[in-house]
Amino acid sequence: MSIDRTTIDQAIADRIAEDPQFRAALLSDPRSALESLAGQQVPDSVRVTIHEESPTDIHLVIPASSALSDSDLELVAGGYNWTTPNHACAD
């Protein structure tokens, strides 16, 4: 089963609202917390970084560069997600 970014973002927000301990788990061990929530392993090649906002500190997430390599285009065309094997994007 694949999980898209919007779905996981909403699941994180919902879980934090229900369980304040989950916020602490995300901050202390984000990979394990995300794997627990998603019910699947995050590949080692995927870096998980948590940014906690405050009233005076906001974080904006911008999409990756629109200039994709040929291998990146193949991943997109092939329905890539972070659970797809052999998914390393070119830098």
DSSP file (Angstrom, degrees, kcal/mol; ACC not computed):
  #  RESIDUE AA STRUCTURE BP1 BP2  ACC     N-H-->O    O-->H-N    N-H-->O    O-->H-N    TCO  KAPPA ALPHA  PHI   PSI    X-CA   Y-CA   Z-CA
    1    1 A M              0   0    0      0, 0.0     2,-0.3     0, 0.0     0, 0.0   0.000 360.0 360.0 360.0 132.8    0.0    0.0    0.0
    2    2 A S        -     0   0    0     80,-0.0     2,-0.5    81,-0.0    79,-0.0  -0.777 360.0-154.1-102.3 150.3    1.3    3.4   -0.9
    3    3 A I        -     0   0    0     -2,-0.3    79,-0.3     4,-0.0     2,-0.1  -0.984  12.2-141.1-123.6 124.0    0.7    6.5    1.2
    4    4 A D     >  -     0   0    0     -2,-0.5     4,-2.2     1,-0.1     5,-0.2  -0.380  26.4-107.2 -83.5 166.5    0.8   10.0   -0.5
    5    5 A R  H  > S+     0   0    0      1,-0.2     4,-2.6     2,-0.2     5,-0.2   0.875 116.9  52.4 -61.4 -42.4    2.2   13.1    1.2
    6    6 A T  H  > S+     0   0    0      1,-0.2     4,-2.1     2,-0.2    -1,-0.2   0.910 110.2  49.4 -61.8 -42.1   -1.2   14.7    1.9
    7    7 A T  H  > S+     0   0    0      2,-0.2     4,-2.3     1,-0.2    -2,-0.2   0.920 113.1  45.2 -64.1 -44.8   -2.5   11.6    3.6
    8    8 A I  H  X S+     0   0    0     -4,-2.2     4,-2.4     2,-0.2    -2,-0.2   0.891 111.0  53.7 -69.5 -37.8    0.5   11.2    5.8
    9    9 A D  H  X S+     0   0    0     -4,-2.6     4,-2.2    -5,-0.2    -1,-0.2   0.922 112.4  44.4 -59.9 -43.6    0.6   14.9    6.7
   10   10 A Q  H  X S+     0   0    0     -4,-2.1     4,-2.8     2,-0.2    -2,-0.2   0.892 111.5  52.9 -68.7 -39.5   -3.1   14.7    7.8
   11   11 A A  H  X S+     0   0    0     -4,-2.3     4,-2.4     2,-0.2    -2,-0.2   0.887 109.4  50.0 -63.0 -38.4   -2.5   11.5    9.7
   12   12 A I  H  X S+     0   0    0     -4,-2.4     4,-2.6     2,-0.2     5,-0.2   0.947 112.1  46.8 -63.7 -48.5    0.4   13.1   11.6
   13   13 A A  H  X S+     0   0    0     -4,-2.2     4,-2.0     1,-0.2    -2,-0.2   0.915 114.2  47.9 -60.3 -43.9   -1.8   16.2   12.5
   14   14 A D  H  X S+     0   0    0     -4,-2.8     4,-1.7     2,-0.2    -1,-0.2   0.919 112.4  48.6 -63.2 -44.0   -4.7   13.9   13.6
   15   15 A R  H  X S+     0   0    0     -4,-2.4     4,-2.9     1,-0.2     7,-0.3   0.900 110.1  50.9 -65.8 -41.3   -2.4   11.7   15.7
   16   16 A I  H  < S+     0   0    0     -4,-2.6    -1,-0.2     1,-0.2    -2,-0.2   0.902 109.1  52.2 -61.9 -40.1   -0.8   14.6   17.4
   17   17 A A  H  < S+     0   0    0     -4,-2.0    -1,-0.2    -5,-0.2    -2,-0.2   0.864 118.2  37.3 -63.5 -36.0   -4.2   16.0   18.2
   18   18 A E  H  < S+     0   0    0     -4,-1.7    -2,-0.2     1,-0.2    -1,-0.2   0.808 127.9  30.2 -82.7 -32.6   -5.3   12.7   19.8
   19   19 A D    >X  -     0   0    0     -4,-2.9     3,-2.0    -5,-0.2     4,-0.7  -0.836  55.6-171.1-139.0  93.9   -2.0   11.7   21.4
   20   20 A P  H 3> S+     0   0    0      0, 0.0     4,-1.2     0, 0.0     3,-0.5   0.763  88.5  66.6 -57.6 -24.9    0.5   14.4   22.7
   21   21 A Q  H 3> S+     0   0    0      1,-0.2     4,-2.2     2,-0.2     5,-0.1   0.784  90.3  64.2 -66.2 -26.0    3.1   11.7   23.2
   22   22 A F  H <> S+     0   0    0     -3,-2.0     4,-2.6    -7,-0.3    -1,-0.2   0.879  97.3  54.9 -66.6 -36.1    3.2   11.2   19.5
   23   23 A R  H  X S+     0   0    0     -4,-0.7     4,-2.2    -3,-0.5    -1,-0.2   0.934 108.9  48.2 -59.3 -45.7    4.6   14.7   19.1
   24   24 A A  H  X S+     0   0    0     -4,-1.2     4,-2.2     1,-0.2     5,-0.2   0.893 110.7  51.2 -61.9 -40.3    7.4   13.8   21.5
   25   25 A A  H  X S+     0   0    0     -4,-2.2     4,-2.9     2,-0.2     8,-0.3   0.904 108.9  50.9 -64.7 -41.1    8.1   10.6   19.6
   26   26 A L  H  < S+     0   0    0     -4,-2.6    -2,-0.2     1,-0.2    -1,-0.2   0.903 112.8  46.4 -61.4 -41.0    8.3   12.5   16.3
   27   27 A L  H  < S+     0   0    0     -4,-2.2    -2,-0.2    -5,-0.2    -1,-0.2   0.863 119.4  38.6 -71.1 -35.7   10.8   14.9   17.8
   28   28 A S  H  < S+     0   0    0     -4,-2.2    -2,-0.2     1,-0.2    -3,-0.2   0.859 139.2   5.2 -86.0 -35.8   12.9   12.3   19.4
   29   29 A D     X  +     0   0    0     -4,-2.9     4,-2.3    -5,-0.2     5,-0.2  -0.570  66.7 174.4-148.8  76.6   12.9    9.6   16.7
   30   30 A P  H  > S+     0   0    0      0, 0.0     4,-2.5     0, 0.0     5,-0.2   0.844  77.8  54.4 -59.9 -37.3   11.1   10.8   13.6
   31   31 A R  H  > S+     0   0    0     17,-0.2     4,-2.5     2,-0.2     5,-0.2   0.950 111.9  43.1 -62.9 -48.8   11.8    7.7   11.5
   32   32 A S  H  > S+     0   0    0      2,-0.2     4,-2.4     1,-0.2    -1,-0.2   0.900 114.5  50.7 -64.7 -40.3   10.4    5.3   14.0
   33   33 A A  H  X S+     0   0    0     -4,-2.3     4,-2.2    -8,-0.3    -1,-0.2   0.919 112.5  46.5 -64.1 -42.8    7.4    7.4   14.7
   34   34 A L  H  X S+     0   0    0     -4,-2.5     4,-2.9    -5,-0.2     5,-0.3   0.904 112.1  50.4 -66.1 -41.5    6.6    7.8   11.0
   35   35 A E  H  X>S+     0   0    0     -4,-2.5     4,-1.9    -5,-0.2     5,-0.8   0.895 110.5  50.3 -63.2 -39.4    7.0    4.1   10.4
   36   36 A S  H  <5S+     0   0    0     -4,-2.4    -2,-0.2    -5,-0.2    -1,-0.2   0.918 114.5  43.7 -63.2 -43.7    4.7    3.3   13.3
   37   37 A L  H  <5S+     0   0    0     -4,-2.2    -2,-0.2     1,-0.2    -1,-0.2   0.919 118.8  42.1 -68.2 -44.4    2.1    5.7   11.9
   38   38 A A  H  <5S-     0   0    0     -4,-2.9    -1,-0.2     2,-0.2    -2,-0.2   0.721  99.7-132.9 -78.2 -21.6    2.4    4.6    8.3
   39   39 A G  T  <5S+     0   0    0     -4,-1.9     2,-0.3    -5,-0.3    -3,-0.2   0.742  75.7  80.8  74.3  21.9    2.6    0.9    9.1
   40   40 A Q  S   <S-     0   0    0     -5,-0.8    -1,-0.2    -6,-0.2    -2,-0.2  -0.987  85.2 -92.2-154.9 159.9    5.6    0.4    6.8
   41   41 A Q        -     0   0    0     -2,-0.3    -9,-0.1    -3,-0.1   -10,-0.0  -0.494  29.4-134.3 -77.6 139.9    9.3    0.9    6.8
   42   42 A V        -     0   0    0     -2,-0.2    41,-0.1   -11,-0.1    -7,-0.1  -0.831  35.6-110.0 -88.0 126.0   10.8    4.2    5.5
   43   43 A P    >   -     0   0    0      0, 0.0     3,-2.0     0, 0.0    -1,-0.1  -0.201  19.3-120.7 -57.2 147.4   13.7    3.3    3.2
   44   44 A D  T 3  S+     0   0    0      1,-0.3    -2,-0.0     3,-0.0     0, 0.0   0.771 112.0  64.4 -59.2 -26.4   17.2    4.1    4.5
   45   45 A S  T 3  S+     0   0    0      2,-0.1     2,-0.6     1,-0.0    -1,-0.3   0.570  87.5  83.5 -76.2  -8.0   17.7    6.4    1.5
   46   46 A V  S <  S-     0   0    0     -3,-2.0     2,-0.5    36,-0.1    -4,-0.0  -0.868  72.2-148.7 -99.7 121.7   14.9    8.7    2.7
   47   47 A R        -     0   0    0     -2,-0.6     2,-0.6     2,-0.0    -2,-0.1  -0.764   7.2-154.1 -89.7 130.7   15.9   11.3    5.3
   48   48 A V        +     0   0    0     -2,-0.5     2,-0.4    -6,-0.1   -17,-0.2  -0.929  16.5 177.5-108.5 119.9   13.1   12.2    7.8
   49   49 A T        -     0   0    0     -2,-0.6     2,-0.4   -19,-0.1   -22,-0.1  -0.984  13.8-154.3-125.7 131.6   13.5   15.7    9.3
   50   50 A I        -     0   0    0     -2,-0.4     2,-0.5   -23,-0.1    -2,-0.0  -0.886   7.2-171.6-107.6 134.5   11.0   17.2   11.7
   51   51 A H        -     0   0    0     -2,-0.4     2,-0.6     8,-0.0     8,-0.1  -0.991  10.4-154.6-123.3 122.0   10.6   21.0   12.1
   52   52 A E        -     0   0    0     -2,-0.5     2,-0.1     6,-0.1    -2,-0.0  -0.863  13.4-144.8-100.0 122.6    8.4   22.2   14.9
   53   53 A E        -     0   0    0     -2,-0.6     5,-0.2     6,-0.1    -2,-0.0  -0.400  15.5-173.2 -80.8 160.0    6.8   25.6   14.4
   54   54 A S  B >   -A   57   0A   0      3,-2.4     3,-1.1    -2,-0.1    -1,-0.0  -0.861  46.3 -89.7-138.3 174.3    6.1   28.2   17.0
   55   55 A P  T 3  S+     0   0    0      0, 0.0     3,-0.1     0, 0.0    -2,-0.0   0.777 130.2  33.7 -59.5 -23.9    4.3   31.5   17.0
   56   56 A T  T 3  S+     0   0    0      1,-0.2     2,-0.4     2,-0.0    -3,-0.0   0.351 115.9  58.4-112.5   5.5    7.6   33.2   16.0
   57   57 A D  B <   +A   54   0A   0     -3,-1.1    -3,-2.4     2,-0.0     2,-0.3  -0.903  62.7 177.0-140.8 106.6    9.2   30.5   13.9
   58   58 A I        -     0   0    0     -2,-0.4     2,-0.4    -5,-0.2    -6,-0.1  -0.794  15.7-150.2-112.0 155.6    7.4   29.1   10.8
   59   59 A H        -     0   0    0     -2,-0.3     2,-0.4    -8,-0.1    -6,-0.1  -0.990   6.9-162.7-125.5 127.0    8.6   26.6    8.3
   60   60 A L        -     0   0    0     -2,-0.4     2,-0.6     2,-0.0    -2,-0.0  -0.911   9.0-148.3-108.7 136.8    7.5   26.6    4.6
   61   61 A V        -     0   0    0     -2,-0.4    -2,-0.0     0, 0.0     0, 0.0  -0.914  15.5-168.9-105.7 122.9    7.9   23.5    2.5
   62   62 A I        -     0   0    0     -2,-0.6     3,-0.1     1,-0.1    -2,-0.0  -0.823  27.8-102.1-108.9 151.0    8.6   24.2   -1.1
   63   63 A P        -     0   0    0      0, 0.0     3,-0.1     0, 0.0    -1,-0.1  -0.245  46.2 -90.6 -66.4 159.3    8.5   21.5   -3.9
   64   64 A A        -     0   0    0      1,-0.2     4,-0.1     2,-0.1     0, 0.0  -0.181  64.9 -66.5 -60.8 162.1   11.7   20.1   -5.3
   65   65 A S        -     0   0    0      1,-0.2    -1,-0.2     2,-0.1     0, 0.0  -0.165  39.8-134.0 -50.4 142.1   13.3   21.9   -8.2
   66   66 A S  S    S+     0   0    0     -3,-0.1     2,-1.2     1,-0.1    -1,-0.2   0.623  85.3  94.0 -78.0 -11.3   11.2   21.6  -11.4
   67   67 A A        -     0   0    0      0, 0.0     2,-0.3     0, 0.0    -2,-0.1  -0.710  64.2-172.9 -82.9 100.4   14.3   20.7  -13.4
   68   68 A L        -     0   0    0     -2,-1.2     2,-0.1    -4,-0.1    -2,-0.1  -0.732  19.7-127.3 -98.7 142.7   14.1   16.9  -13.2
   69   69 A S     >  -     0   0    0     -2,-0.3     4,-2.5    21,-0.2     5,-0.2  -0.320  34.3-101.8 -74.4 168.0   16.8   14.5  -14.5
   70   70 A D  H  > S+     0   0    0      1,-0.2     4,-2.0     2,-0.2     5,-0.1   0.892 125.2  50.3 -58.8 -39.9   15.8   11.8  -16.9
   71   71 A S  H  > S+     0   0    0      2,-0.2     4,-1.7     1,-0.2    -1,-0.2   0.879 109.8  50.3 -68.9 -35.5   15.9    9.2  -14.1
   72   72 A D  H  > S+     0   0    0      2,-0.2     4,-2.3     1,-0.2    -2,-0.2   0.909 108.9  52.1 -65.7 -41.3   13.7   11.4  -12.0
   73   73 A L  H  X S+     0   0    0     -4,-2.5     4,-2.8     1,-0.2     5,-0.2   0.889 107.1  53.0 -61.5 -39.0   11.2   11.8  -14.8
   74   74 A E  H  X S+     0   0    0     -4,-2.0     4,-1.6     2,-0.2    -1,-0.2   0.891 108.2  51.0 -62.7 -38.5   11.1    8.0  -15.2
   75   75 A L  H  <>S+     0   0    0     -4,-1.7     5,-2.4     2,-0.2    -2,-0.2   0.924 112.2  45.8 -64.3 -44.2   10.3    7.7  -11.5
   76   76 A V  H ><5S+     0   0    0     -4,-2.3     3,-1.7     1,-0.2    -2,-0.2   0.934 113.4  48.9 -64.4 -46.2    7.4   10.2  -11.8
   77   77 A A  H 3<5S+     0   0    0     -4,-2.8    -1,-0.2     1,-0.3    -2,-0.2   0.795 108.8  55.4 -64.0 -27.6    6.1    8.6  -14.9
   78   78 A G  T 3<5S-     0   0    0     -4,-1.6    -1,-0.3    -5,-0.2    -2,-0.2   0.358 121.4-103.7 -89.1   6.7    6.3    5.2  -13.2
   79   79 A G  T < 5 -     0   0    0     -3,-1.7    -3,-0.2     1,-0.1    -2,-0.1   0.861  52.3-167.5  77.5  36.2    4.1    6.2  -10.2
   80   80 A Y      < +     0   0    0     -5,-2.4     2,-0.3    -6,-0.1    -1,-0.1  -0.206  17.9 160.2 -58.4 142.6    7.0    6.6   -7.7
   81   81 A N    >   -     0   0    0      4,-0.1     3,-2.3   -77,-0.1   -77,-0.1  -0.920  56.9 -90.9-148.8 172.2    6.5    7.0   -4.0
   82   82 A W  T 3  S+     0   0    0      1,-0.3     5,-0.1    -2,-0.3   -36,-0.1   0.549 123.8  58.4 -69.0  -3.6    8.8    6.4   -1.1
   83   83 A T  T 3  S+     0   0    0    -41,-0.1    -1,-0.3   -80,-0.1   -42,-0.1   0.494  80.8 105.9 -97.6  -4.5    7.7    2.8   -0.8
   84   84 A T  S <  S-     0   0    0     -3,-2.3     3,-0.3     1,-0.1    -4,-0.0  -0.604  76.5-118.9 -75.9 128.3    8.8    2.0   -4.4
   85   85 A P  S    S+     0   0    0      0, 0.0    -1,-0.1     0, 0.0    -2,-0.1  -0.265  91.5  19.7 -64.1 154.7   12.0   -0.1   -4.5
   86   86 A N  S    S+     0   0    0      1,-0.1    -2,-0.0     0, 0.0     0, 0.0   0.935  79.9 143.8  53.3  56.3   15.1    1.4   -6.3
   87   87 A H        +     0   0    0     -3,-0.3    -1,-0.1    -5,-0.1     2,-0.1   0.249   9.4 144.8-111.2  11.0   13.8    4.9   -6.0
   88   88 A A        -     0   0    0      1,-0.1     2,-0.2   -42,-0.0   -42,-0.0  -0.320  41.0-141.7 -60.1 124.5   17.0    6.9   -5.4
   89   89 A C        -     0   0    0     -2,-0.1     2,-0.2     1,-0.1    -1,-0.1  -0.569  19.4-108.2 -84.7 149.2   16.7   10.3   -7.2
   90   90 A A              0   0    0     -2,-0.2   -21,-0.2     1,-0.1    -1,-0.1  -0.522 360.0 360.0 -74.4 144.0   19.7   11.8   -8.9
   91   91 A D              0   0    0     -2,-0.2    -1,-0.1     0, 0.0    -2,-0.0   0.442 360.0 360.0 -87.6 360.0   21.1   14.9   -7.2
